[in-house]
Amino acid sequence: MTITTKRTFTKLLTATGLTLGLGLSAATVPLNAGWAQTPDNMLVIANRIDDITTLDPAESFEFAGADVIRNIYGKLVNFDPTDLDAGFQPDIAESWTVSEDGKTITFTIREGMKFTSGNPVRAEDAAFSLRRAVKLDKTPAFILTQFGFTAENADDVITFDGNTVSITTDKKYATSFVLNCLTATIGAIVDKETVMANEANGDMGNEWLRTNSAGSYAYKLDSWKPSDSVTMSANPDFYLGAPAMQRVIVRHIQESATQRLQLERGDIDIARNLNPEDVAAVTGKDGIAVESELRGRLMYMSFNQQRAPELQNPKVLEAIKYLIDYKGMQDSFLKGQYVIHQSFLPSTYFGQIDDKPFSYDPEKAKALLAEAGVGEFEIEIGVREAQERVEIAQSVQNTFAQAGIKVNITIGTGKQVLTRYRARELDVYLGAWGPDYPDPQTNAGTFAYNPDNAIEAKATGLLAWRNAYDPGELNGMVEAAVTETDIDKRRGMYEEMQRIHQKTAPFAVMFQQIEQYGKKANISGLTLGGAITAAGYWKVTK
């Protein structure tokens, strides 16, 4: 078994009682003993994809959706999925220049690229795509609107002229920060002609793009069947060369044991959700390899500040963080797949801290609850139907009970739980968060930033907003850090933010993921994106 830690990624960043109250559980995909070995030109992946709500890059904000979109759409700048240490590189834009005042970046579009429709990739398409994302104002729009882009000014600050497209920000930011943001899913460039031909009721093609694609990259979308499968076929005109895998199928298989069995008999090429027991079961087997890759994905709990009144008490929030058996979980059912991590920036990120101020201490928690004057109370935790998350919830249920906190666990599909979370309908959410782009602002700007806490703001992309949390002084600190050009000073600002957040915020960051996956031994070229949570399939060979 090998493990990729991506430690040099820091260099890049420096430079720049269970209830089913939510309804249906995810369906089990049955075994099919009649399947043959996968063809040499087809990649079949087992993964949990029930979190996908849309495949429109202007709207998608889920892990599995990001994997799909990464392979369908190019961006002005992008990352080589097999060489993240190289940093952002030209993609649809072959080069760019920055104005003297540092506010305008002008990109020159690569000649000869085509969308899968056959239409040429133009500067007009790039401008349309970014304007569209701002105007639609869906969940991930804040990644672009933080630069002062609005529906009203988008046509004026995102412009094109011939073969160039320019973006003008409201003030000077570090150029690397702006470019990093453009590598996020929302930076995908869509085919304007195809999208607008499918517009309905002024939606700029949003409904159509939820289940179709209009990209220029390695693959095009053939089908998405919710909580079942995604099928993509290769683009023979991909500018980096036609992919060896002419078809990629991602099958939704919920259970680790089912994924393992299908990997062992050759029905799938890659199993992405193996638990530690199933990893051990396939390790050393002929024809199977196990890989491990440190991800930027964090497992956390958050506590809604507009629901259970007890959760609004700072002493209660502190007590809760001492009621989590971090080490017990890390060393048992999470062994080898998660490591204790208690701050909002993942390891390998610029500005990360390794502080772990909380450990399981029920007596200290009880004392804090007594200081708060809080007796027994009851809360609901919403969790996606995934084995390790349910097991974490069960552990929390047991340890919280020791201090008189009754936990009711509500399980649902990824889509069901996220819908309630984004609507501020859960007392407590237990789930994962991954960075959108390789800059510390990606997590600071959502865990510790919420300038408008009103329900009408609907800032669903911000975790602080989802939990009705007003970060107070952290808002100003986040805004200041994003324009700081002194590297050492900027690093210190993020370190300070995390320490304040650890102590006061209604978040308990618990673990960072090490993704272990099983694969056929003849598979090479696969990357899951390291700290950036998006997989690349076009370099895969058998």
C-alpha positions as CSV (number, residue, x, y, z in Angstrom):
1,M,0.0,0.0,0.0
2,T,1.3,3.4,-0.9
3,I,0.4,6.8,0.4
4,T,0.7,10.1,-1.4
5,T,0.9,13.0,1.1
6,K,1.4,15.9,-1.4
7,R,3.6,17.7,1.1
8,T,5.1,19.7,-1.6
9,F,1.7,21.1,-2.3
10,T,2.5,23.7,0.5
11,K,5.0,25.2,-1.9
12,L,2.2,25.9,-4.5
13,L,-0.1,27.4,-1.9
14,T,2.6,29.6,-0.5
15,A,3.2,31.0,-3.9
16,T,-0.2,31.9,-4.3
17,G,-31.4,5.6,18.2
18,L,-31.3,5.9,14.4
19,T,-34.2,7.3,12.4
20,L,-34.7,7.6,8.6
21,G,-36.4,10.9,9.0
22,L,-35.2,12.3,5.7
23,G,-37.0,9.7,3.7
24,L,-35.5,7.2,1.3
25,S,-32.1,5.7,1.9
26,A,-29.7,5.2,-1.0
27,A,-30.5,2.1,-3.0
28,T,-28.1,-0.8,-2.9
29,V,-26.7,-1.6,-6.3
30,P,-27.2,-5.4,-6.7
31,L,-24.3,-7.7,-7.6
32,N,-24.5,-9.0,-11.1
33,A,-22.6,-12.2,-11.5
34,G,-23.0,-12.2,-15.2
35,W,-20.8,-9.1,-15.8
36,A,-17.5,-9.7,-17.6
37,Q,-14.2,-8.1,-17.0
38,T,-14.2,-4.4,-18.0
39,P,-13.0,-3.6,-21.5
40,D,-9.5,-2.3,-22.0
41,N,-10.9,1.1,-23.2
42,M,-13.5,1.5,-20.5
43,L,-13.0,2.7,-16.9
44,V,-15.7,1.7,-14.4
45,I,-15.6,3.3,-10.9
46,A,-17.6,2.5,-7.8
47,N,-18.3,5.7,-5.8
48,R,-21.0,7.2,-3.7
49,I,-22.6,9.8,-6.0
50,D,-25.9,10.4,-4.3
51,D,-24.8,14.0,-3.4
52,I,-25.0,15.2,-7.0
53,T,-27.8,17.7,-7.4
54,T,-26.9,19.2,-10.7
55,L,-24.1,19.0,-13.4
56,D,-24.4,22.7,-14.4
57,P,-20.9,24.0,-13.4
58,A,-22.5,27.4,-12.4
59,E,-24.6,25.5,-9.8
60,S,-22.7,22.3,-8.8
61,F,-21.2,22.4,-5.4
62,E,-20.8,18.7,-4.4
63,F,-17.9,16.3,-4.3
64,A,-19.1,13.8,-6.9
65,G,-20.3,16.5,-9.2
66,A,-16.9,18.2,-9.2
67,D,-15.3,15.0,-10.3
68,V,-17.6,14.8,-13.3
69,I,-17.3,18.5,-14.3
70,R,-13.5,18.4,-14.0
71,N,-13.4,16.0,-16.9
72,I,-16.0,17.7,-19.1
73,Y,-15.2,21.4,-18.9
74,G,-12.0,23.4,-19.5
75,K,-11.2,26.6,-17.6
76,L,-9.2,29.7,-18.4
77,V,-6.5,28.3,-16.1
78,N,-6.4,24.8,-14.6
79,F,-4.3,22.2,-12.8
80,D,-2.6,19.1,-14.3
81,P,-4.2,16.4,-12.2
82,T,-1.0,14.4,-12.2
83,D,1.3,17.3,-11.3
84,L,-0.5,19.6,-8.8
85,D,2.8,20.9,-7.5
86,A,3.3,22.7,-10.8
87,G,0.5,25.1,-9.9
88,F,-2.1,26.7,-12.1
89,Q,-1.2,26.5,-15.8
90,P,-2.7,27.7,-19.1
91,D,-5.7,25.8,-20.2
92,I,-8.3,27.4,-22.5
93,A,-6.3,30.6,-22.0
94,E,-2.8,30.1,-23.4
95,S,-1.5,33.2,-21.6
96,W,-2.5,36.3,-19.6
97,T,-1.4,39.7,-18.7
98,V,-2.1,41.9,-15.6
99,S,-2.7,45.7,-15.8
100,E,-0.4,48.1,-13.9
101,D,-3.0,48.7,-11.2
102,G,-3.3,44.9,-10.7
103,K,-7.1,44.9,-11.1
104,T,-7.5,43.7,-14.7
105,I,-6.3,40.3,-16.0
106,T,-6.6,39.8,-19.8
107,F,-6.5,36.2,-21.1
108,T,-5.7,35.2,-24.6
109,I,-7.7,32.2,-25.8
110,R,-6.0,29.2,-27.2
111,E,-6.5,28.8,-30.9
112,G,-8.1,25.7,-32.4
113,M,-10.0,24.4,-29.4
114,K,-13.5,23.1,-30.0
115,F,-16.5,22.2,-27.9
116,T,-17.9,18.7,-28.3
117,S,-20.7,20.3,-30.3
118,G,-18.1,21.2,-32.9
119,N,-18.3,24.9,-32.1
120,P,-15.1,26.8,-31.7
121,V,-14.0,27.9,-28.2
122,R,-14.1,31.7,-28.2
123,A,-13.4,34.5,-25.9
124,E,-17.1,35.3,-26.1
125,D,-17.8,31.8,-24.6
126,A,-15.4,32.5,-21.7
127,A,-17.0,35.9,-20.9
128,F,-20.5,34.4,-21.2
129,S,-19.7,31.6,-18.9
130,L,-18.3,33.8,-16.1
131,R,-21.1,36.4,-16.5
132,R,-23.7,33.6,-16.5
133,A,-22.3,32.1,-13.2
134,V,-22.5,35.5,-11.6
135,K,-26.0,36.3,-12.9
136,L,-27.5,32.9,-12.0
137,D,-26.1,33.5,-8.5
138,K,-26.3,29.8,-7.4
139,T,-24.6,28.3,-4.3
140,P,-21.0,28.6,-5.5
141,A,-21.4,32.1,-7.0
142,F,-19.5,33.7,-4.0
143,I,-16.2,32.4,-5.4
144,L,-16.6,35.0,-8.2
145,T,-18.8,37.7,-6.6
146,Q,-16.1,38.2,-3.9
147,F,-14.3,40.2,-6.5
148,G,-17.0,42.7,-6.8
149,F,-18.8,41.1,-9.7
150,T,-22.6,41.5,-9.6
151,A,-25.5,40.7,-11.9
152,E,-25.7,44.4,-12.6
153,N,-22.1,45.0,-13.5
154,A,-21.0,41.6,-14.9
155,D,-21.3,42.7,-18.6
156,D,-19.0,45.7,-17.8
157,V,-16.3,44.0,-15.7
158,I,-16.2,40.7,-17.7
159,T,-15.6,41.6,-21.3
160,F,-14.2,40.2,-24.5
161,D,-12.5,41.6,-27.6
162,G,-11.5,39.4,-30.4
163,N,-9.5,36.5,-29.0
164,T,-9.1,38.0,-25.5
165,V,-11.3,38.1,-22.4
166,S,-10.7,40.5,-19.5
167,I,-11.9,40.5,-15.9
168,T,-11.7,43.6,-13.7
169,T,-11.9,43.2,-10.0
170,D,-13.2,45.8,-7.5
171,K,-9.7,46.2,-6.0
172,K,-6.3,44.8,-6.3
173,Y,-5.9,41.2,-5.1
174,A,-3.0,38.9,-5.3
175,T,-3.0,37.7,-8.9
176,S,-2.4,34.1,-7.8
177,F,-5.5,34.3,-5.6
178,V,-7.7,35.3,-8.5
179,L,-6.3,32.6,-10.8
180,N,-6.7,30.0,-8.1
181,C,-10.4,30.9,-7.8
182,L,-10.8,30.5,-11.6
183,T,-9.7,26.8,-11.3
184,A,-12.8,26.1,-9.2
185,T,-15.7,24.3,-10.7
186,I,-17.6,27.5,-11.3
187,G,-14.8,28.7,-13.6
188,A,-15.8,26.1,-16.2
189,I,-16.2,27.5,-19.7
190,V,-19.4,26.4,-21.5
191,D,-20.5,26.5,-25.2
192,K,-22.7,29.7,-25.4
193,E,-24.4,28.7,-28.6
194,T,-25.4,25.3,-27.3
195,V,-26.4,26.5,-23.9
196,M,-28.6,29.4,-25.1
197,A,-30.2,27.2,-27.7
198,N,-31.6,25.3,-24.7
199,E,-32.6,28.2,-22.6
200,A,-36.1,28.1,-21.1
201,N,-37.9,31.0,-19.4
202,G,-34.7,33.1,-19.1
203,D,-32.7,30.4,-17.2
204,M,-29.6,30.7,-19.4
205,G,-29.8,27.0,-20.0
206,N,-29.6,26.1,-16.3
207,E,-32.3,23.4,-16.4
208,W,-30.9,21.8,-19.5
209,L,-27.3,21.8,-18.2
210,R,-28.3,20.0,-15.0
211,T,-28.4,16.8,-17.0
212,N,-26.4,17.6,-20.2
213,S,-23.0,19.0,-21.0
214,A,-21.6,21.7,-23.3
215,G,-17.9,21.5,-22.7
216,S,-14.6,21.2,-24.6
217,Y,-12.7,18.8,-22.4
218,A,-11.7,15.2,-22.3
219,Y,-15.2,13.8,-22.0
220,K,-18.8,14.6,-22.6
221,L,-21.8,13.6,-20.5
222,D,-23.9,10.8,-21.9
223,S,-26.2,10.4,-18.9
224,W,-26.6,11.0,-15.3
225,K,-29.1,8.9,-13.4
226,P,-29.4,10.3,-9.8
227,S,-28.1,7.9,-7.1
228,D,-27.4,5.3,-9.9
229,S,-24.7,6.2,-12.4
230,V,-22.9,8.8,-14.5
231,T,-21.7,7.8,-18.0
232,M,-19.2,9.8,-20.0
233,S,-17.7,9.3,-23.5
234,A,-14.3,10.5,-24.7
235,N,-13.8,13.6,-26.8
236,P,-11.6,12.5,-29.7
237,D,-10.7,16.2,-30.4
238,F,-9.5,17.0,-26.8
239,Y,-6.7,19.4,-27.2
240,L,-4.4,17.3,-24.9
241,G,-5.0,14.2,-26.9
242,A,-7.8,11.6,-27.1
243,P,-8.2,9.8,-23.8
244,A,-7.3,6.1,-23.7
245,M,-10.5,5.4,-21.7
246,Q,-13.1,5.9,-24.4
247,R,-15.9,5.6,-21.8
248,V,-16.0,6.3,-18.1
249,I,-18.8,4.9,-16.0
250,V,-19.2,5.9,-12.3
251,R,-21.7,3.6,-10.5
252,H,-23.3,4.6,-7.3
253,I,-22.5,1.7,-4.9
254,Q,-23.2,2.6,-1.3
255,E,-21.7,-0.3,0.6
256,S,-18.0,-1.0,1.0
257,A,-18.5,-4.7,0.9
258,T,-20.3,-4.6,-2.4
259,Q,-17.6,-2.4,-3.9
260,R,-14.9,-4.9,-2.7
261,L,-16.7,-7.9,-4.1
262,Q,-17.2,-6.2,-7.5
263,L,-13.5,-5.2,-7.6
264,E,-12.4,-8.7,-6.7
265,R,-14.3,-10.3,-9.6
266,G,-13.5,-7.6,-12.1
267,D,-16.9,-5.9,-12.5
268,I,-15.3,-2.5,-11.6
269,D,-11.8,-1.1,-12.0
270,I,-11.8,1.2,-9.0
271,A,-13.5,1.1,-5.6
272,R,-13.4,4.5,-3.9
273,N,-15.3,3.9,-0.7
274,L,-13.7,0.9,1.0
275,N,-13.7,0.8,4.8
276,P,-10.6,-0.3,6.7
277,E,-11.8,-3.9,6.9
278,D,-12.3,-4.2,3.2
279,V,-9.0,-2.4,2.4
280,A,-7.3,-5.1,4.6
281,A,-9.2,-7.8,2.7
282,V,-8.0,-6.8,-0.7
283,T,-4.4,-5.7,0.3
284,G,-2.0,-8.2,-1.3
285,K,-4.5,-9.9,-3.5
286,D,-3.3,-10.7,-7.0
287,G,-4.3,-8.2,-9.6
288,I,-5.4,-5.6,-7.0
289,A,-3.5,-2.6,-5.6
290,V,-4.5,-0.3,-2.8
291,E,-3.5,3.4,-3.0
292,S,-3.8,6.1,-0.3
293,E,-3.9,9.9,-1.0
294,L,-4.1,12.7,1.5
295,R,-7.1,14.8,0.6
296,G,-8.1,18.3,1.6
297,R,-11.4,17.0,2.7
298,L,-12.3,17.7,6.4
299,M,-14.9,15.9,8.5
300,Y,-16.7,18.3,10.8
301,M,-19.8,19.0,12.8
302,S,-21.6,22.3,12.8
303,F,-24.2,23.7,15.2
304,N,-27.0,25.8,14.0
305,Q,-27.3,29.1,15.8
306,Q,-31.0,29.7,15.2
307,R,-32.4,26.4,16.4
308,A,-31.7,24.7,19.7
309,P,-31.1,27.5,22.2
310,E,-28.5,25.5,24.1
311,L,-26.3,25.4,21.0
312,Q,-26.1,29.2,21.1
313,N,-24.3,29.2,24.5
314,P,-20.4,29.5,24.1
315,K,-19.8,27.2,27.1
316,V,-22.0,24.5,25.6
317,L,-20.2,24.7,22.3
318,E,-16.9,24.4,24.1
319,A,-18.2,21.5,26.1
320,I,-19.4,19.6,23.0
321,K,-15.8,19.8,21.6
322,Y,-14.7,17.8,24.7
323,L,-17.4,15.2,24.1
324,I,-16.0,13.9,20.9
325,D,-13.8,10.8,21.0
326,Y,-11.3,11.9,18.4
327,K,-8.6,9.4,19.1
328,G,-10.9,6.5,19.7
329,M,-12.5,6.9,16.3
330,Q,-9.2,7.6,14.5
331,D,-7.7,4.4,16.0
332,S,-10.7,2.1,15.3
333,F,-13.2,2.3,12.5
334,L,-11.5,5.3,10.8
335,K,-8.0,3.8,11.0
336,G,-5.8,4.6,8.1
337,Q,-8.5,6.8,6.4
338,Y,-8.8,9.8,8.7
339,V,-6.4,11.6,11.0
340,I,-7.3,14.0,13.8
341,H,-7.4,17.6,12.5
342,Q,-9.1,20.5,14.3
343,S,-8.7,23.6,12.2
344,F,-10.5,24.8,9.1
345,L,-7.4,24.8,6.8
346,P,-6.3,21.2,5.8
347,S,-2.7,20.0,6.3
348,T,-0.5,21.1,3.3
349,Y,-2.4,24.4,2.9
350,F,-0.6,27.7,3.2
351,G,-1.4,29.1,6.7
352,Q,-2.4,25.7,8.2
353,I,-1.9,25.1,11.9
354,D,-1.4,21.8,13.7
355,D,-3.1,22.8,17.0
356,K,-5.3,20.1,18.5
357,P,-6.7,21.8,21.6
358,F,-9.6,19.4,22.2
359,S,-9.5,15.8,23.4
360,Y,-12.2,13.5,24.8
361,D,-12.8,14.7,28.4
362,P,-16.3,14.2,29.6
363,E,-15.7,15.5,33.1
364,K,-14.4,18.8,31.7
365,A,-17.4,18.9,29.4
366,K,-19.8,18.3,32.3
367,A,-18.2,21.1,34.2
368,L,-18.6,23.5,31.3
369,L,-22.2,22.6,30.9
370,A,-22.7,23.2,34.6
371,E,-21.1,26.6,34.2
372,A,-23.5,27.3,31.4
373,G,-26.4,26.4,33.6
374,V,-27.6,23.9,31.0
375,G,-29.3,20.7,32.0
376,E,-30.2,17.7,29.8
377,F,-31.3,18.6,26.3
378,E,-32.0,17.0,22.9
379,I,-30.7,17.7,19.4
380,E,-31.0,16.2,15.9
381,I,-27.9,15.4,13.9
382,G,-28.3,15.1,10.1
383,V,-25.9,12.7,8.4
384,R,-25.5,11.3,4.9
385,E,-26.0,7.5,4.5
386,A,-22.3,6.6,4.4
387,Q,-20.8,4.0,6.7
388,E,-18.0,6.1,8.3
389,R,-20.3,9.1,8.8
390,V,-23.0,7.0,10.4
391,E,-20.4,5.4,12.7
392,I,-19.1,8.8,13.7
393,A,-22.6,9.9,14.5
394,Q,-23.2,6.8,16.6
395,S,-20.0,7.5,18.5
396,V,-21.1,11.1,19.1
397,Q,-24.5,9.8,20.2
398,N,-22.9,7.6,22.8
399,T,-20.4,10.2,24.2
400,F,-22.8,13.1,24.2
401,A,-25.2,11.0,26.3
402,Q,-22.7,10.8,29.1
403,A,-23.2,14.5,29.6
404,G,-27.0,14.5,29.3
405,I,-27.3,15.4,25.6
406,K,-29.7,13.2,23.7
407,V,-28.8,12.9,20.1
408,N,-31.3,11.8,17.5
409,I,-29.6,10.8,14.2
410,T,-31.4,11.4,11.0
411,I,-30.0,9.6,8.0
412,G,-30.6,10.5,4.3
413,T,-29.0,10.6,0.9
414,G,-26.4,13.2,0.3
415,K,-28.9,15.4,-1.6
416,Q,-31.5,15.1,1.1
417,V,-29.2,16.0,4.0
418,L,-27.5,18.9,2.1
419,T,-30.9,20.3,1.1
420,R,-31.9,20.6,4.8
421,Y,-28.5,21.8,5.8
422,R,-28.5,24.6,3.2
423,A,-32.0,25.6,4.4
424,R,-30.8,26.0,8.0
425,E,-33.2,23.2,9.0
426,L,-30.8,21.0,11.0
427,D,-29.7,21.4,14.6
428,V,-26.4,19.8,13.9
429,Y,-24.8,18.7,10.6
430,L,-22.1,16.0,10.4
431,G,-20.4,15.9,7.1
432,A,-17.4,16.7,4.9
433,W,-16.0,19.8,3.3
434,G,-13.4,20.1,0.6
435,P,-11.5,23.1,-0.7
436,D,-12.8,24.7,-4.0
437,Y,-9.4,26.2,-5.0
438,P,-5.8,26.0,-3.7
439,D,-5.7,29.2,-1.6
440,P,-6.4,29.5,2.2
441,Q,-9.2,31.9,1.4
442,T,-11.2,28.9,0.1
443,N,-12.0,27.7,3.6
444,A,-11.5,30.9,5.5
445,G,-14.1,32.5,3.3
446,T,-16.8,30.0,4.2
447,F,-16.0,28.7,7.7
448,A,-15.2,32.2,9.1
449,Y,-17.0,34.7,6.8
450,N,-20.6,35.7,6.7
451,P,-21.1,39.4,6.2
452,D,-24.9,39.2,6.0
453,N,-26.5,36.6,8.3
454,A,-30.1,37.5,7.3
455,I,-32.1,34.5,6.1
456,E,-32.9,36.6,3.0
457,A,-29.2,36.6,2.0
458,K,-29.4,32.9,1.1
459,A,-25.6,32.7,1.1
460,T,-25.8,28.9,1.0
461,G,-22.2,28.6,-0.2
462,L,-21.0,29.9,3.2
463,L,-20.9,27.3,6.0
464,A,-21.1,30.2,8.5
465,W,-24.4,31.3,6.9
466,R,-25.8,27.7,6.8
467,N,-25.4,27.7,10.6
468,A,-26.7,31.2,11.2
469,Y,-23.3,32.1,12.6
470,D,-22.1,35.7,12.7
471,P,-18.3,35.5,12.8
472,G,-17.9,39.1,14.1
473,E,-14.3,40.2,14.0
474,L,-13.4,37.3,11.7
475,N,-15.3,38.9,8.8
476,G,-12.9,41.8,8.8
477,M,-9.9,39.5,9.2
478,V,-10.9,37.4,6.2
479,E,-11.4,40.5,4.1
480,A,-8.0,41.9,5.1
481,A,-6.1,38.6,4.5
482,V,-7.2,38.3,0.9
483,T,-5.6,41.5,-0.1
484,E,-2.4,41.1,2.0
485,T,0.7,40.8,-0.3
486,D,3.3,40.1,2.4
487,I,3.5,36.3,2.5
488,D,4.6,35.9,6.1
489,K,2.0,38.4,7.3
490,R,-0.7,36.8,5.3
491,R,0.2,33.3,6.8
492,G,0.1,34.8,10.3
493,M,-3.4,36.2,9.6
494,Y,-4.8,32.8,8.7
495,E,-3.1,31.2,11.6
496,E,-4.7,33.7,14.0
497,M,-8.1,33.3,12.4
498,Q,-8.0,29.5,12.9
499,R,-7.2,29.8,16.6
500,I,-10.0,32.2,17.2
501,H,-12.4,30.0,15.1
502,Q,-11.3,26.9,17.0
503,K,-12.2,28.5,20.4
504,T,-15.4,30.4,19.5
505,A,-17.1,29.1,16.3
506,P,-20.0,26.7,16.3
507,F,-17.9,24.2,14.4
508,A,-16.0,21.1,15.5
509,V,-13.5,20.1,12.9
510,M,-12.5,16.6,13.7
511,F,-10.6,14.8,10.9
512,Q,-8.8,15.1,7.6
513,Q,-9.3,12.4,5.1
514,I,-6.8,10.0,3.7
515,E,-8.6,8.4,0.8
516,Q,-7.9,4.7,0.4
517,Y,-9.1,3.1,-2.8
518,G,-8.7,-0.2,-4.4
519,K,-8.0,-0.6,-8.0
520,K,-7.0,-3.2,-10.6
521,A,-3.2,-3.4,-10.6
522,N,-3.0,-2.5,-14.3
523,I,-4.6,0.9,-13.8
524,S,-2.2,3.8,-14.0
525,G,-2.5,7.6,-14.4
526,L,-5.4,8.1,-12.0
527,T,-5.3,11.0,-9.6
528,L,-8.0,12.0,-7.2
529,G,-6.7,15.6,-7.0
530,G,-4.7,15.6,-3.8
531,A,-5.8,18.5,-1.7
532,I,-8.1,19.7,-4.5
533,T,-11.1,17.4,-4.5
534,A,-11.5,16.6,-8.2
535,A,-10.5,13.5,-10.1
536,G,-8.9,13.4,-13.5
537,Y,-9.6,10.4,-15.8
538,W,-8.0,11.4,-19.2
539,K,-4.5,10.2,-18.3
540,V,-5.7,6.8,-17.1
541,T,-4.4,3.7,-19.0
542,K,-4.8,0.0,-18.5
